[in-house]
Amino acid sequence: MRATHGYQKLKVSSNFTSSYRIFETVFGQSGTWFGFEEEEEEISTNLNLFSAISILLEKRWAMQRLSAVMTVGFGVGMVYFGMPLALGNLPFNLYWNVTFNALSELPSSLIALFFIERLNRKSSVLAFTMISGVCSIVCVVIGEEWRTVKIGLELVSFFSICAAFDILLIYNIELFPTTVRNSAMAMVRQAVALGAVLCPVIVEMGRGRGYLSYGVFGVVTISCGLFVGCLPETKGGRLCDTMEEEENKHRAGSSA
């Protein structure tokens, strides 16, 4: 009886061992079938992201660039996503307002597409943000009897902020080397998203009080747009691959 029981245990152990070997042969030893490999890749990606951000924070010039471009992105994002929400505050037909704003976004994208090689990044972003901010403030200052002028100023303001948004994304790519470019882009995107989160609150506060919507948009755009002055011009420059190359180019530009 004991011999029979021992034989059964040996048989079960043998079957388990052979089954495990078949599992290793079919699915491999890395546990891909259970998703272990995907989890390891995700953890590795997160570590790479945080290590790239830490590299950006270690270098003073990189920290200055990142802070400045994130500040500009915050202001541009707030106005870019908030201005269409505030169209109901204007004394004009809402449906026509939405239509005109949608149409004005197309030529601003064409500017970035066809003229980006000729435009200076720094002065273009600065000019478009200033135009957008001034038009937003003037849109609040003038009276209700100038409603046609108001919608015209709003269209110019939205067109300008759309062009600034498109050029800013290209500008951000050229500001950082390849090793940290994706991380810097992600940080700027987060700043844009933060501005987009706050804009509905401002729009709601401005219901019936235009100075709390378009007035705030104008002040934020001008204030944040001025931080472009802290950034270098990248038109015609080569894209660097490492932080060392970018730092050497930064030193050469500072000493020139």
Secondary structure, 3 states (H helix, E strand, C coil): CHHHHHHHHHHHHHHHHHHHHHHHHHHCCCCHHHCHHHHHHHHHHHHHHHHHHHHHHHCHHHHHHHHHHHHHHHHHHHHHHHCHHHHHHCCCCHHHHHHHHHHHHHHHHHHHHHCCCCCCHHHHHHHHHHHHHHHHHHHHHCCHHHHHHHHHHHHHHHHHHHHHHHHHHHHHHHHCCHHHHHHHHHHHHHHHHHHHHHHHHHHHHCCCCHHHCHHHHHHHHHHHHHHHHHCCCCCCCCCCCCHHHHHHHHHHHHHC
